[in-house]
């Protein structure tokens, strides 16, 4: 199975490994692989050849407060209701609740 790269990746894991193991200058490596010197410097500095996640470290809902999030997760764990039933039951106390808000929250919990 081949390596899956995101759309803006400029290097493969093999190239990253070669950069990390090379003693050549940043300029030489950048020219050889057709990438920016900053990219070469980044991969030289890292200990792994894997991409780091680009999203927030601790994703938060822009709609729900931390208290609302905790209440929803606690309700779901206590009742074990399906997602839509949880949403329906909680809409009385959290009127702006919808499936697009609840699904990622409960998937992460």
N, C-alpha and C positions, 0 to 999 in steps of 0.2 A: 504494500500500500504506500502511495506517495505522500510526501510531506504537504500539509495544508498550510498555505501562507495567506495572511490577510492582504487586502487589496493594495495597501501602501508599503508592503514589505519590499526592501531593496536587496536583501541578502537571504540566502538559505542557511540552514544550520551548518552545512559543510563549509561554506564560506566563512561563517562566523567562527567556527572552530579553527580554520586556517589563519584567520586574523589573530585570534588569541594566542596561537602557538608560534606566530612569526616574530622575528626580531627586526624586521625591516621597518623603515620609517612610515609614519602615517601617510605621507604624500605618496610614497611608492605603492603602498597597499591600496590606497584610494584610486590611484591611476590604474592599477592592475585589475581591480574588480569593478571599475566604473561607478564608484560611489563617492559621496562626500567625505572629506577628512574627519568631520565631526562624527559621522556614522562609524568610521573605523575606530576613532577614539572611544566611542561609546562601547563597542564590542570588545575592545582591548581591556577596558576597565571592568567589565562584567565577569562573573565567575561561571555563568551558565550561558548556553547558546539558545535558550528558550526565550520567546518574547514575553514581556511583562504585560499584564492587563492594562488597558488604557482607561478604563472607567474608574469611578470613585472607589476607594478602598472599602468604605462602608456606605453602600447605597441607601439613601433615605427617600422616602416619599415626599414629593413637593406638596401633596394635598393633605396628608395625615400628620397629626402631631405625634411625637413619640408615645404619648399616653394613649392615643387612639390606636396606634399600632400594637401596643402591648395588650390593650383590651381585646382587639380582634383576634390576636394569636391565642390569648388565654381562653376566649370563648370557643374558638375552634378546637383547641386541645381538650377542653372540658366536655363539649357536646359531641365531638366527632361527626358533626354534620357535614354534608357535601358543601362545596364552595358556594353555590348559588343559594342554598338554604341559609348558610351563615350570613351572606350578604343581605338577604331579605330580612332575616331576624334582626340584624344590627342597623338597618336603615332608619328605624324609628329614632335611635339615639345618635346616629351619625348620618344625617340626611344626604350628604354629598358623596356617600359611598357608592361605588359602582364596581363592576367586574374588573375593569382595567386597573383599578387601584388595589383590589383585594388579591387578585391572582399572583402578582409577583411577591407580595408580602408573605402570603401563605406558602408559596413555593420555596422561599428562602428560610422559612421557619422550620 
